Amino acid sequence: MRTLLFSALCLCAFVGVTVLADSPKSASVGQAAPDFTLTGSDNKPHSLADYKGKFVVLEWTNPQCPFVKRFYGTKAMQSLQKTETAKGVAWIRINSSAENKEGYQSVTDIAAYNKAHHVAATATLIDPTGQVGHIYGARTTPQMFVIDPKGVLIYAGGIDDNATADPSDVPASTNYVTQALDEAMAGQPVKTPTSSPYGCSVKYASN
C-alpha cells in the first residue's frame, strides 16, 4: 500500500500536478474552490493558494480551438485580462490538453505563445494529465471559473451568452465573467452564477 502511494505521489510530481489532500474532490459553485499546484510557463509551480485574498479567474484554453481564437485573434481576451488584473484580479489560464492531443503545449510552447499573442494573464499553467481539469469539470475551451477572495467559487460556465466562433459577435455579447466580478466586487450577489459552457471539447488523454 505504501509503495503504491509513493508511486502515485512520484507520478504527480513528475507531471507537475498536485491536488491537496484536504481540498474538495470536485468544484461546486457556492463551495470552496479546490486547491491545486501546476507548472507554469515560467517552469515554476503555481498554486491556487498563492492568490488567497484575491479574486481569481480560471480560464481553460486550447490555442488551436476556433472558439479560443475568437477571443485571442481579436485581442478581446487579452483586453479582459488587462482590465481585470489592473483591478487586482489574478487571471490564470490552464491548458489541459494531453500530450499528442490537439492544443497540447509544453512550457516552452506556452511561453512562446504568450509572447506572440501578448497574453496579459497572471499565469498560464499546464495540466497534461487533466487531473485539475476533471476536478473543476472543465469540458470546453474556453470555459471560465471565478473565485472570490474567500476562496469560494462564485461562477462557472461559458465566457459569455453567445455560443459562436464568430469574432464579430464578441462586442454585443454579455460577458458572464466580467459581470460576476463587477457584481461581487460591489458586494452584490452574482445574478448568473452558472451557465452552459461552449466551445471545443477539452482534449483529455481519454478523449
Secondary structure as UniProt FT lines:
FT   HELIX           2..15
FT   STRAND          17..18
FT   TURN            21..22
FT   TURN            29..30
FT   STRAND          37..40
FT   TURN            41..42
FT   STRAND          45..47
FT   HELIX           48..51
FT   TURN            52..53
FT   STRAND          56..60
FT   TURN            63..64
FT   HELIX           66..72
FT   TURN            73..75
FT   HELIX           76..85
FT   TURN            86..88
FT   STRAND          90..95
FT   TURN            99..100
FT   TURN            102..103
FT   HELIX           107..116
FT   TURN            117..118
FT   STRAND          123..126
FT   TURN            128..129
FT   HELIX           131..136
FT   STRAND          140..141
FT   STRAND          143..147
FT   TURN            149..150
FT   STRAND          152..157
FT   HELIX           167..169
FT   TURN            171..172
FT   HELIX           176..185
FT   TURN            186..187
FT   STRAND          200..201
FT   TURN            205..206
//
